[in-house]
Structure formats: C-alpha cells, structure tokens
Amino acid sequence: MLRETTVFGPIHSRRLGSSLGINLLPQNGKICNFDCIYCECGWNRDGLEDRKLPTASDVRYALESKLHSLGTEGTRIDSITFSGDGEPTLNPEFPQIIDDTIALRDRYSPKAAVSVLSNATRAHIPAIFEALRKVDNPIMKIDAPTAELAARINRPAPGYDPLRVAEALKQFKGNFVLQTMFLKSSDFDSSSPEVLDGWMEIVRELHPREIMVYTIARPTPQQGLEKFTEQQMRQLVKPLLDEGFNISIKG
C-alpha cells in the first residue's frame, strides 16, 4: 500500500497511538535500501513509476496545513511519525525536515511525540544521527543478527551488516527504541536459535530504552509468511523480560 500524500492520517498505530504520518518519499513510488519480504508497501520493483521526493518546503507546508486543520477540529494526535514508502532518511533534506517538524509540533501540538521509523542503515552519518537524536522516538530496526540472515528477511542493498549498524546505534547510549519483526518464512525463522540468540546478544549490548517486537498484520509481498502470536513472542523474549528489559509486544 503506497501513500499518495506527503502527510497522511491520523491513523491508529499499534505502537504509537493516534499517528499523523509523514512520507518523505515519492507519493506514488517506493525508495528503500531494504526490500523486506514483509513490507506492506510491496516490492521495490513495483514502486518505480514515481521518483520525485518532496522537498523540505513541501513537507513544511503540508504539515503546517494539516496540524492547523487538526487543531481547528479539536483532533488530538499522539505522534507525528516519519514512515511512508521506504526509508525516510534517504531524503537528502531529512535533517532540515526534522528541525522544521519539531518547530511545527511545538507550535501546534506540543504534547505529540515526533517519531522516526528507520532501518538504521544511515545512522552512522553524523547529520542523520544528529537529526535522529533530536526526535522523541528514534525507532531503529534490526530484524536479524547477521548479514546472511538479514539477506533472507530484509533483502538489503549490498554491504549491509547488522553488526555495523549496532555499532552506529551505540551512539544513542541506549536512548532509542529498537524495533524487530518476528515471522517465519521458508528460510527464515525468528524463533530459531541462530536468529534469536544472536539478536538477544545485540539487544544486551545496545540496551535500548524500549524494544518493540511485532509480527505481520497486513498483506505481504512474499507469500506463505507465518506470524507469531503475542503469547509466542512473549515466551521467545522471556529471557530479556526476566532481565528487566522494557519490551512491548504487538501481535
């Protein structure tokens, strides 16, 4: 499902409540350096028609207009969330857009959080990291603990290594949210020891302030994927819960 506007919603988010979305990617296309087997936006190859990115000015105008109208209506939002059709940090004006969004949030909806859903592949870039550090909820994704395993679920651009990403995430000193998808496919199983044990080792090393574990909720481009129940996921992460980690689990 591709978003056809730069600012969309608000929609109910399993993780963030009433969420006003911002898509920093093409309105009728998809740009991402992952090509996840579970992505609700479909395969990258199916989103090539539109490659035009919104500018910082486009985003600022659309967001201010929407926040103004929501305020007039008396509609409350819990989060202004950068998600959209691909990886938001690929927009070259991402740092400026974050600054503009925080300023508009402070003016129109000061109780709302600013959240970014990212695959964390560009967190090592100083300007990107500084922008992510400014938001209330930098939600960074690691689905698998090794490059070989990530290739089966995330199908990333060449050179991706979750361990290098984890090194970059250490800059947050724990003040970020780690997000992980749990699923089963023909050659990937989040509950297998090779995935789960390695992932928990990364979690212990990074010690994020919150961990979001979730599973499939919408149609996926790859067929035959299996979801986990909340009870199953709770059992899988029980060692971390017993160690005191703050984990939200969404089925």
Secondary structure, DSSP 4 states (H G I P E B T S, - for coil): ---SSSEEEEEEETTTEEEEEE--S-TT--B-S---TT-TT--GGGG-S--PPPPHHHHHHHHHHHHHHHHHHT---SEEEE-SSB-GGGSTTHHHHHHHHHHHHHHH-TTSEEEEEE--TTTTSHHHHHHHHHSSEEEEE---SSHHHHHHHT-PPTT--HHHHHHHHGGGTT-SEEEEE-EE-SS-BTTSHHHHHHHHHHHHHH--SEEEEE---S--SSTT-EEPPHHHHHHHTHHHHHTT--EEEE-
